[in-house]
Every structure is written in structure tokens, then in C-alpha cells.
Amino acid sequence: MIRQAITRNAVILGLFAIGTAAALALTNQATLPRVECNRQNALITSLAQVMPDDRHDNVLITDRIEVRDPLLGNGAQHIYRARRDGAPSGVVLEATAPDGYGGAIDLIVGVDTDGRVLGVRAVPPHNETPGLGDKIERRKSDWITTFNGRSLSNPDDAGWAVK
């Protein structure tokens, strides 16, 4: 009798686990297009923040190439090409900073044809420690905008060192 109760409870628990897994899988499949749409919209918004509309007349999200360069991070990264009247006017680089407090931080960096930084944004989600890593989020701090107008020669190499 005890063995039957254990078996019955195990079957009930197993069916509950299967039902829960199925519900999660169906919910995931049903929301996948919405999640991807939200991700694309967030990317479009971020691209506009680092490459102002007055600098290009093309659609950045569709004018991109994929590169593999260890300076930009592990794996494939995208470079979004900004063009004005068909001529190059800048790029937006995807880059990964591998050594954040809470792990890797994905960034996008807008750069004009003179090599001047137009904007930098952290791409959510990130795992930075609240309070320590908040400065990378534009809504919490203006710190990330201090890169605007900088280039490899402004400041010099020593000025780029972490303090």
C-alpha cells in the first residue's frame, strides 16, 4: 500500500513536471517573435543614440557587415555603416568589454569618418553590480557620454588608462 502511494505520487509529480515544461515551452514559442521584435526596437533606438539621424540617410540596421576581430570581442560582431548620399559618414561598432564587474558588457560605439566618438551605449542586459556599474546606464548617469567627441588622439594613450 505504501509502495502504491509512492508510485501514485511519483506519477502525479512526473505529470505535473511534464505539464509545466510543456507550458513553459509553449509560452516561449508564443513570445519568441515579440521578444525578437523588442530586441530589434531596442537596437534601433540605441543605434540612433550613437549615430544621430542628421549624420546618415540610410537604414543602419540593414546596412551592416559581420566581422570577427579579437579587438571587438570574442565571436562575431556587427559593423553598421552610416552613409549620407551614398558616401560613408561613419560606423557603429558592436564591441564586448570582457572585464566588467559582473562579466562581459556588450557595447555599441558610433564613430564618424574622422575617428571621433559620437556616442557609446551599453546594450542590455548586463550583470553589473548595482551602485558600482550603474554609470554605464544612460538613464542612471551621464558618465558614458564623456566619451563623446573623443578619439584615439584625444586624449593620448595615457588618458585612456583606467584610474
Secondary structure, 3 states (H helix, E strand, C coil): CHHHHHHHHHHHHHHHHHHHHHHHHHHHHHHHHHHHHHHHHHHHHHHHHHCCHHHCCCCHHHCEEEECCCCCCCCCEEEEEEEECCEEEEEEEEEEEEEECCEEEEEEEEEECCCCEEEEEECCCCCCCCCCCHHHCCCCCCHHHHHCCCECCECCHHHHCCC
